[in-house]
């Protein structure tokens, strides 16, 4: 199993870093004599066998898929209520804006050990907010994975979301490969990481005032390297259109994108889209309604034209876990304080005044049952990569009457 994960992460990293295609021919013997001319008079050395056809991963698919859950679900509900919009441009006119109902179509497969504080579900609907999925370390050591895709419509906007990861947890190291696409947060990247893990023994023993119960928890810290493949976040396509006074030459940009303007010679003006359709009959509508759409479409187009970039970073993290029926605490955090600057045109260093920056993520899951009646909980996670932030949280109180 370790070989499978190591091979996956190695191939993934090589794939995003490679600039040329490397072809390996199986069953071919390579020797130093074949690589160097005889005139060098090299000493006789043992033959180096690079026969990749003899690699045996010894996969146990039954063990890999045991206790995994395959799930699919369709969820839906009403969205924003209908809204009346009034206009008096050509007399009183009323238009009803309708927002279609929200829904999500989700399919996935997961094999992640359930943490002690997580309830056991009869069925997975895809709506569960499993904060612990973002934790660096799971409940048990070994191989775990998640593959989930969803198509979501929310408040009239549609998004394609994906979250996949493979991870292997050992007492001394952590290997992980992850792909995240969150349309609502406008973030998409592929990440691999290799970390050394150190388990802290007798955590909290020398900390004055630290609760005795929490001293029984397990703490580990880790350090390693991370590689991320993504679009060049920080790039601003509108920068080249800014004037010296800081304003934006938006009308000229729109004309370059195919829009046109027609003056009637009597102070009237009409604006047309690239297809020749009238989109505005006044400057106010042009600037307030059409231009924001022009800028949004232009920005998205320019971003999609760029190739993905790879970012190499130093990563440090920790994970703490304690669980009992009355009290539980699970917390984790990761920080990338240093990033390799390759001097590329779209390096994020360029958008940060050629300085380093901090990318970080973390989570907290806390629950405390004071007695048979009263209990409180706090759950949440937060991420900040480049100039993107996304987070979720939940907190509350329960009181059982009997």
N, C-alpha and C positions, 0 to 999 in steps of 0.2 A: 504493500500500500504506500509506504514512504517513497518507493521508486516512482509510482504513478504521479504523486503530487510534485515531487522534485522535477520530473520530466515535464509536467505541465507548466510549471512556473519558469523553468529554463527556456522552453520553447516559446512561451508567451513573451518573455523578455527579449529573446533573440529576434522574434518576429517584429516587434515594434522598433528595434534598434537597427535592424539590417538595412543596408542601402543597396546591396547586390544580392543576387540569387545564388545560393550555395547548393550544389547538387552533389549528393553522396551516392556513389555507386556501390551497391552491396557486393559482398564476396570478392572484394579486390584487396590484395595484399600490398601494403606500402612499406618500403624499407628506405633507410638512409642512402643506400647505394643507388636506388632509383631516383632519388631527389637531387643528388649531387653527382657531378662528373667524376670519372675515375682519376682525373689528373690531380684531384685534391688529396689523394692517398689517405683517405680517412681510415681509421682502424676499424676492424670488423666488429660490429655490434649486433646484438640479438635483433631479430626481425620484430617490427612493431605491427601487431595485428589489429587493424581497425575494421574488422568484419562486423558491421552493425546488424547484419541479418541474424546474428547469434544472440542478440539482446533478448532476454526473457523477463518480462515484467511480472509474470506469475500472478495475474489478476484473479481475485476471487469475487466474481460479480455477485454471488449470493450474499457475501459478507458486506459488499459495498451497498447493496440495495436493501439489506435487512433493516426493518423499522422505518424505512423511508415512507413518506406520504405523498401520493400524487393527488392533486386537487384541481378542481375547476368550478367556477361559480359565476353567476350573473346577478348583479345587484342593481337596484334602481330606486328612484324616488323623485318627487317633484323638486323643481329648482326655484328660481326667483319667480314671484307672482307677476302677472301681466302688468304693464306700466303704460299709462296714457301720456303721450307727448303732444303738446299743443304748439301750433304755429299760427302767426297772424300776418305772414308775408303777403299772401294773396287771400285775405279774409281769414276768418277763424277756421282752422283745420285741425283735426284730431287724428293721431295715429297711435295704434296700440302696438307696443313692443312686446312680443312674446318670447320667452326664454324656454327652449325645449327642456324636457325632464332630464335629470342627471342619471347616469348609469355607469357601470363598470363591468367589463368582461375580463376575468382573471383566470390564468392557468399557471400551475406551478408544480414543482416537486421539491421536497425538502427532507433533509435528514439532519436535524439539529436537536440535541438532547434538551428536554424541557427542564428549565431551572426550577428550583424548589418552590418559588413564589408564583410560578405560572399555573393558571388553572388548566385542567384537562378538558379539552373540547370534544364534544360529541362529533362535530363536523367542522372542517375548516371552510370558511366562506370567503376568504381573501380580504375581509375587512378588518381582521385582527391587526392591532398595532403592537407588534412584538418589538419593543424597544431593545430587548436583549440581543436581537439579531445583529445589532451594530456593535456589540461588545467584541473586544479583541480576542477573548478567551471564552470558550464554552464551558459547560458543566463538567464534561469529561474530556480526557485526552483522546487523540485519535483524529480520524477523518470525518469531516462534516461538510455539507454543501447545501446550497439553495439556488434554484433556478425559477424565476417568476417573471412573467410578462403580463401586462394589462393594457387594455384600451379603455380610456376614461373620458367621459364628457361631464364637465363641471361648469355650471353657470354659462352654458352655451359654448364653451371652449373645449376642444378635444385634445387629448394628450396621449402619447404612447410612452408607457413607462416600462422599464426593465430593471431587475436587480438579480444579479447572479454572483455567487462566490463559491470558491473551493478553499478550504483551509485545513491544515494539519497542525495539531497542537501536541507538542512533546514537552517533557519536563525541562528541556534545555533550549528549545528553539520553537519558532512559530513560522509557518509558511502560509501565504495567502495570496490568492488571485481574485480580483473583484471587478465587476462591471456594473456601473450605475447610470441609469438614464431616468431623470425625473423632469418631465415636461413642465410641471407646475412651478418648480424651482429654477427651471432653465439651466440644468447642470447635466453634463454627460462626460464620463471619463472611464478609462480602464486603468487599474492599479495592481501592481504586484509588490510584495514586500517580503523580506527575509530578515528575521530578528533573532537575536540571542535573548533567552529568557532566564531570569534569575528569581527563584522563589525565596521570599523573605521569611525567615523563621522567627518565631516568637514576636510577631508584629505587635506593636503597642505596649510591649512589656515595660519599656522605659519612658513611656509618655504619661506624664502626670495628668490626671483627670480624664483619661481615655476610658470609656465604659468597659467594664470587665467582659461583658458579653461579646462586644465587638473585637476584643483581643483574640477571640477564637477564630476570627475570619482568616481567609487566605489572601495574601497579597503577593503579587509578582510584578516585577518591573522588566522592561525589555528595551532593547536598542538595536537598530539595524538600518537597512537601506530600503527606500521605496522608489518605485518607478511609475510615473503616471503619464498616460497618453490621452491627450484631449485637444480640443480646439484652442487657439491662442487667446485665452481669456485675458482681458485687459485691453485688447485691440479695439480702438474706436474708429469705425469707418467714417464718422462725421468730422473727424479732426481736420481733414484736408479741405473741408468746406467752410471752416471757420474764418471769419474776417479778423483783421488786426485788433478790432475793438471788442472781440469776443462774441459778436453776433454771428448767426449762421446765414449763409447765402442760400436759403432754402428754395427760393423760386428758381434760381439758375440750376440748382440740383434737379428740381422737378422737370425743368425743360430738357435737361440732359437725359432724363429717364423716359422721355417720350411725351410728357404732358405739353399742352399748348395753351396760349392765351389769345383771345380775340377781343379787340376794342371796337365799339360801335361808332365812335367818333362824337358821341354826345355825353360822354362821361360814364357810359355803361361798360361793363366788362363781363366776359364769360370764360370759364376755364374748362378744358377738355382733357380726358384721360388718354393714354396711348392708343385706345381703340376708337377714339373719336366721340365718346359719350360725354355729354355735359355733366360736370360734377359740381360746379359752383357758379352762381350768378352774382356773387359779391365777394369783395376782398375778405370780409369777416368770415364767411363760410369757408373760403379757400384756406385761410390761415388757421381757423379753429377746428375744421373737420378734415379737410383733404390733406393738408401738409403733414399732420401727425401720422396719417396712414402712409404717405410717401416716405417719410423718414424711417418708419418701422420696416416697411418692405425693403428699402435700400439697405438698411443695417443688416437685416437677416440675409439678404442676397450676398453681401460682401463677406459676411462671416462664413457662409456655406462654401464660398469659393476658396477659402484657405485650407491648407493641409493641416492635419493634426501635428502637434509637437510633443516631444517627450521631455519630461522633467525628472531629473534625478535628485533625490532629497535624502537627508539624514532624518531618521524618525526615532522618537523616544516615546515610551508609553508605560502605563501601569494598569493593573486590573485588581480589584478587591471584591471578594465575595464572602458574604456570611448569610446563613439562613437558619431560622428556627420558626416554629409555628406562631410565635408571638412577635418576633422582630426579624427583619431581614434588610440587608443593605448590599446593593451591587453597584459598583461605580467603576468607571474606566475613563481613560483619557489618552490622547495622542497629540503630539506636537511635532511639527517639522520646522526647526529653527534655521536650517541651512539648506540652500538649493544651489546646484551646480549651474553656473552661468556659461552657456556655450557661445555667447555673443551673437546669437541669431537675431534676425530682423524682428521676429515676433516673440522673443524671449520676454517673460513677464518681468524680468529685471528692468527692461527698457521702460515699462510702464510704471515702475516703482522707483524712478530716479537712480537706476542701477544699484539699488540697495537690496539687502536681504529683507525677507518678510516672514511672518509666522502664519502657517496653516495649521489648524487644529480641529479636533473633534473630541467629544466626550459625552458621557451619559450618566444618569443617576436613577436608580430604582430603590425606593425606600418605603417600607411599610411597618407600622407599629400598632399592635392591638393592645390597648391599655388594659382591657379586661374583656369579659364575654360580650359586652355591649358596644364599647367604643373603640374605634380604630381610625387611623389616618394613613394616607398614602401620598407619595410624590413620585412621578415618573417623567422622564424627559431625556431628550438628546439634542445636541447642537453640533453643527458642522460649519466650518468656514474654510473654503478652498479658494485661493486667488481672490477674485472680487465677488464671489458667490456665497450666500448664506442660506441654509435650510435647517429647520428645526421643528420639533413636536414636543408637546408637554401635556401632562395631565396631573391634576391634584384634587384631593377631596377628603371628605370625612364620611364615615359610616357609623350609624348607631342602630343597633338591632333591638327591637322591642319584643319583650316576652316576659 
